[in-house]
Amino acid sequence: MSCLQCTIVVSGVLSEGFSEAFAGLTVTHEGAKTQLCGTLTDRAEFEGVVRQLFNLGLEVESIVTHPGEAELG
C-alpha cells in the first residue's frame, strides 16, 4: 500500500506525548526545535497533521515529504 514519509520541524520543544496527537509520528528534539517523523497513510492524514500544527499556533520551520511503501495495518 502506498504511504507518505514525512519530516516536519517546528520551533520549540514539544513533549513526547504529542506523538499520539500527531498520527503516531515520532517526536525528537534538536536544540530548541522539535522534529516529527514517520509514515502517514495518505495525503488526508498528512493534511490533518499540518492543520493540527497550525491550529495549535506552532511555528512550522520545514516540511519534507516523499512517497514510500509500507505495510499498514
N, C-alpha and C positions, 0 to 999 in steps of 0.2 A: 504494500500500500504506500502511496506517495505521502510524504510529510514535508515539514518545513523546519530546517535547523535555524536557530536564531541566537544572536548575542545582542543584548540590549544593555547599554551603560547609562546609569543615571547618577546625578550628583547626590551626595550624601550617603550615609551608611544605613541601610535597611536591615532589620532583624531577619534572621533566617526563617522566621515564621511567615514571611512574605512568599516563600516558595509555594506554599499551599494556595495562597491568594492568586498567584500568577501561573495557573495551569501546571503546577508542579515543576516549574523551572528551578534550576539550581542557583542559589544566591551565594555569591562570593564577594569579597571586598578587596579593594586595592587602594590604599590611602583613604581619601575622602570620597571615594566612588564605589558604587555597587554595580556588579555585573550579574545579569540574569541570563542564563544559558540553558539551552535544551532543545527538545524536539516538540513541535506543536503539530497537531493532526492535520490542520488545514489553514487556509487563509482567514477564515472566520474566527478561529481560535486566536490566531495572531492579532487580528484587529481588536478582539476583546481585551487582550493583554495590554495593547497600546492604549486603548480607551481607558482602562483602569489606571494606568500610569498618569495620564493627563488629568483624569478626574480627581486623583489624589494630589494634584498640584506638583508632581515630581518633575524635575528638570531632566529631560532626556538628552543625553550628550551624543549618543550614536546608536544606530540600529543596523545590524548586519544580518542578512538572511540569505539562505541558499536552499534549493530543493535537496531533499535527501530521501533515502529509502530506509524504512524501518518497519519492523513487525509491530503492529499496535494491537493491544488487547490481550 
